[in-house]
């Protein structure tokens, strides 16, 4: 299992939803802003999101949302932009909360 600190985790929920709850370490890029954000220069991305920009060949890019629908769309958008190894967390934040409450 991949540890959160080993992945570039992007939360594509709205800012309000992100504030209400998100997986620790996730960077909020609302789905509606994803395409333009992934097209930013390396410096522009870092300035806006305060993290290193993902690279098109990175195999540790993961998108998540509440239940997996928006992150699936985010995956489609990212792959169209050349991020061919990106993935999404199908269960989303809802599943993550369930799994982490069990501990």
C-alpha positions in Angstrom: 0.0 0.0 0.0 1.3 3.5 -0.9 1.8 5.8 2.0 0.3 9.3 1.7 3.6 11.0 2.0 4.9 9.0 -1.0 2.2 10.3 -3.4 1.2 13.6 -4.9 -2.4 13.6 -3.7 -4.8 16.1 -5.3 -8.3 16.7 -3.8 -10.6 17.8 -6.6 -13.6 18.7 -4.3 -14.7 22.3 -3.9 -12.7 24.5 -1.5 -15.6 24.4 1.0 -15.8 20.6 0.8 -12.0 20.4 1.2 -12.1 22.5 4.3 -14.9 20.3 5.8 -12.7 17.2 5.4 -9.8 15.9 3.3 -7.1 13.3 3.4 -4.0 14.8 5.2 -1.5 16.1 2.7 -3.9 16.5 -0.1 -3.6 19.6 -2.2 -7.0 21.1 -3.2 -7.4 21.8 -6.9 -11.2 22.0 -7.6 -12.2 19.9 -10.6 -13.3 23.0 -12.5 -9.7 24.5 -12.2 -7.8 21.3 -12.8 -7.1 21.6 -16.5 -5.8 25.2 -16.3 -3.8 24.3 -13.1 -2.1 21.3 -14.8 -1.1 23.6 -17.7 0.7 26.0 -15.4 4.5 26.4 -15.6 6.4 24.5 -12.9 7.0 27.9 -11.1 3.4 29.0 -11.6 2.1 25.7 -10.1 4.5 25.9 -7.1 3.6 29.6 -6.5 -0.2 28.8 -6.6 -0.3 25.5 -4.7 2.9 25.7 -2.6 4.0 22.2 -3.7 6.2 20.9 -6.6 4.3 20.6 -9.9 3.5 17.0 -11.0 5.5 15.8 -13.9 3.8 14.0 -16.9 5.8 10.9 -16.2 5.3 10.8 -12.5 3.7 7.5 -11.4 2.6 8.8 -7.9 -0.1 11.3 -8.9 -3.5 10.4 -7.3 -6.7 12.3 -7.5 -9.5 12.0 -4.9 -12.9 13.5 -4.2 -15.7 12.5 -1.9 -16.9 9.3 -3.6 -14.8 8.8 -6.8 -16.9 10.4 -9.5 -15.1 13.8 -9.8 -11.7 12.1 -9.4 -12.5 9.8 -12.3 -13.2 12.9 -14.4 -9.9 14.4 -13.1 -8.1 11.3 -14.2 -9.6 11.7 -17.7 -8.5 15.4 -17.8 -5.0 14.7 -16.6 -4.5 11.8 -19.1 -5.7 14.0 -22.0 -2.9 16.4 -20.9 -0.3 13.7 -21.0 -0.2 12.6 -17.3 -0.4 9.0 -18.5 0.5 7.3 -15.2 -1.9 9.3 -12.9 -4.5 7.4 -10.9 -7.5 8.1 -8.8 -8.8 6.8 -5.5 -12.1 5.2 -6.5 -13.5 5.1 -2.9 -12.6 8.7 -2.3 -12.6 10.6 1.0 -15.7 8.6 2.1 -13.9 5.3 1.9 -10.7 6.8 3.5 -12.7 8.0 6.5 -14.3 4.6 6.9 -11.0 2.8 6.8 -9.3 5.2 9.2 -12.1 5.1 11.7 -11.5 1.3 12.1 -8.0 1.9 13.5 
